[in-house]
Amino acid sequence: MTGLVVAMDGPSGSGKSSVSRGAARALGLRYLDTGAMYRAMTWWMLQQGVDLADPAAVAARCGEPAIVSGTDPDGPAIHVDGVDVAEPIRRAEVTGAVSAVAAVPEVRARLVALQREIIGAGDIVVEGRDIGSVVWPRAAVKIYLTASAQARARRRSAEVAGSTVEAQQEAMARRDTLDSTRKTDPLSMAAGAIELDTTALTLDEVVAEVLRLVKERT
């Protein structure tokens, strides 16, 4: 599998993280969660009191934090300035703000550069929203995961204590709109990507299909 890059894109709740980690584990590859990098940047901005409604303010400071991503599918780590932020970046305040931060071109330019450094060595499964279209268009395997809005909301509500399917469906609809309509690198299916609907499939079934596609394409 030397040099192999598998790009896994799709909206929130489509199963990217679980599927990507499962596939990486089965293939003996590294794993990168690019969404965690945008969350880490958002967490740092919130800690610094930056006005996230002001793109210029976000752009002015996005070069400051040192963001380091681990690539172990069994325990992916994310640190900001030496602080382990794997847990705080999943909190509601970060989730609600990450799309605004990710829409800032300067943020995307910096994090895409970091992502390409990690991906460059190959042997990796990378999940995100623009991997196959922007970050690494020459990936050997490009997959776009989808699922029905209700299925995505149900999965996410099961992960967030005290949440409801209805609340998650509304939140995801807002984020989908922001991610797919932003001017810089909007969420979209990359040319040559294979769309895989996970609505009616178990995690094991989706991972098995990904492994089949990798074998077929490599």
Helices and strands as residue ranges (DSSP letters): E 5-9, H 16-27, E 30-33, H 34-48, H 55-61, E 67-69, E 78-80, E 83-84, G 88-90, H 92-95, H 98-102, H 105-119, E 124-128, I 131-135, E 141-146, H 149-159, H 165-181, E 194-197, H 203-217
